Amino acid sequence: MWKRTEKSKRPRKQSKKETGFTLLLLSNSEKKPVQFQLPPLFFKGLLTVVLLLLGLTGYGLISAALLKPVARQKAALEQEIALLKVEQDKIRSENQNLKAYTEQQDREMHNLQEVSDEIKSNIENLQGRDSEIRGKLGLSENPPASSGNASQPGQTPVGTAQSTAELQPLALGDAGEGEEYNKLDGSAAEVILQRESSVQLSVMMGARQRGNTMQLAAELQRAQALVSLTSENYDEYEGVVASQEFQAQQRAERAQQRRQTVIGYALSFLGGRYVYGGENPYSGTDCSGFTRYILSHAGGVYINRTAAEQAQQGREVSIEEAKPGDLIFYSNGSRVNHVAMYIGDGRVVHASNERNGIMVSRWNYRTPVHIRNILGE
């Protein structure tokens, strides 16, 4: 018999069990703790996320620490650029004002030159017409001048002229073109030229349209008188221009225009910020910084920084003498602590305080202690 033999059983290989992580949640009570089995892959992922978050946080902190000085430099550069832009706008505005003032001066000089040229042209035309009429009368270009009523040989004394009816008439015939006139007596013609000095020039005659010697002599007389008057007016004009009164008037007009420029520039900053210690109305200024800035940029006058120091400059004036551009000072009882600029009509413009900024007030909204003429006119 065959014996059935049993196959030898080989021992099975035991599979490797992956180790995991157990999470226990304990409580103060006697209850059984809660267990959670965490697979290794989840734990590794969680650990990776935690490390990544820590790394990002550290990178952010380091970057912020490194970028902070750069941010400060950037802010400083932006502020400097803004100030430069404000200064550029201010210079552009000043250049425009200066250009307008220069153009106005050029126009005035051009007008004066035109008036002068016109007067000279009139004188030359009248002198030419005078020479033409003298030529027709047969008189010399430069007749000798009489002195007083003294008689000279061959001349009638001045002031004892004969009547025009006694003059020898000029024969105006019907001859053709080119025929000459008969000459008038020289002494009588000289008397006619010197008789009247305030008659205006009438329409110049044409040779063929005059019928007698009296009309021709009258035209010559009027022409000579107007030449004399025009010359006197031109000399008077030049004398007026060169006179001290005219120069003083011109200086006064320039001074008034300068003060108006100062006031117009000051009023352009109405509503601006008040900043204690500030010196630029574009970015903020206090009262004395405001007056100092306006007078230096629009008036060409440089004064001290504080109100107390400015109150010692210039010339003391009364409110009746005050002009636009003068400074009015106020005190707190012991010393000067505020300054404003007079703009006329009993008003001032000033950098008041942080609440009101640059504004217009009555000149005596506080009791003034000084009024100073800084511009000097």
Salt bridges, closest charged atoms under 4 A:
GLU87 OE2 - LYS90 NZ 2.14
ASP89 OD1 - ARG92 NH1 2.97
GLU114 OE2 - HIS110 NE2 2.64
ASP130 OD2 - ARG134 NE 3.31
GLU132 OE1 - ARG129 NH1 2.59
GLU132 OE2 - LYS136 NZ 3.47
GLU177 OE1 - ARG208 NH2 3.97
GLU219 OE2 - ARG210 NH2 3.33
GLU219 OE2 - ARG222 NH1 3.84
GLU279 OE1 - ARG292 NH1 3.75
GLU279 OE2 - ARG305 NE 3.13
ASP286 OD2 - ARG305 NH2 3.09
GLU316 OE1 - HIS370 ND1 3.46
GLU316 OE1 - ARG372 NH1 2.75
ASP326 OD1 - ARG259 NH1 3.07
GLU377 OE2 - ARG258 NH1 2.41
